[in-house]
Amino acid sequence: MHSLEDILKHPSEYSFCNIKVLKFYKCADLTCIFTVNVASSLTKLERLTVSQCPLIESLVKVDNSGANKAIKLLNTIFEVVALGVRDSEFNNESQTTVVKLPKLREVDLEEVNGLLYLWETNEWRQLELPNLTRLSIHNCYKLRHVFTTSMVGSLMQLQELHVTHCTYMWEIIKKDDDSQRKVLPCLKSLKLEHLQYLQAFCLWDKEFMLPSLTTLVIKQCPSLSVFTNGFVAAPKLKVIETNEGFIDLGEQDINSYIITHKQEEDNYDLWHIQTEGESAEGQSNLQMMNQIKNC
């Protein structure tokens, strides 16, 4: 493996446009992986792994304005052999610019604790990942969503989506458009585990189709109250793996099961509080809580 110093001294000897695999490990100074122009040049990139890079806030940054010295340096290296696309070409807000990583198949993100989003989305810039088949995100506690609804149309090959130990994850797919229907045609496996504040897969009130989904794991997601706010169809899904084990859906859809299960949990919690309140210890705890409340 060539060192960063070697690459800097002899950049013309390296062809970054042909890169297929990129791994970033313990890069303490990086705040993003690519700027838009660099991402656009990586037309053969197939696999991206980022691990233990605590300051990264976004994988792809719209421009260099907020980039630190290290990422500017890294992007300068890529630009030496890039396709000649400059950041200034992406700053024209009179038309929508599509940034595509056409060959990217697998992405692994682990312990990227500063990660806020994969892509700084806005109405003028869109990211497309047409061949992404697997995305695994683990222990990225600041990340609040994975995709936006406008990105779903490009995820035609996505088969596995696993998100675990992301404390502040609010929803997996965030609404940012008003289309009537979304489809993830190839998604087979969806695993959501240890997501403390997850509210839903998508807080979207339109139709969501998951025709290939056969594996759904939902564990340690105590705030989950609904899968989507609209109709969801997953005709091949028969069983959900949960904290209680494997649950046969029977005639229920995903939404019906989650809503019913949440209501049962809430009723149990209410009963537990009421029962505890009748005991001497419970009375003491309630008194202490009231004292704290009145302070």
Secondary structure, 3 states (H helix, E strand, C coil): CCCHHHHHHCHHHCCHHHCCEEEEECCCCCCEEEEHHHHHHCCCCCEEEEECCCCCCEEEECCCCCCCHHHHHHHHHHHHCCCCCCHHHHCCCCCCEEEECCCCCEEEEECCCCCCEEECCECCEEEECCCCCEEEEECCCCCCCCEEHHHHCCCCCCCEEEEECCCCCCEEEECCCCCCEEECCCCCEEEEECCCCCCEEECCCCEEECCCCCEEEEECCCCCCCCECCCEECCCCCEEEECCEEEECCCCCHHHHHHHHHHHHHHHHHHHHHHHHHCHHHHHHHHHHHHHHHC
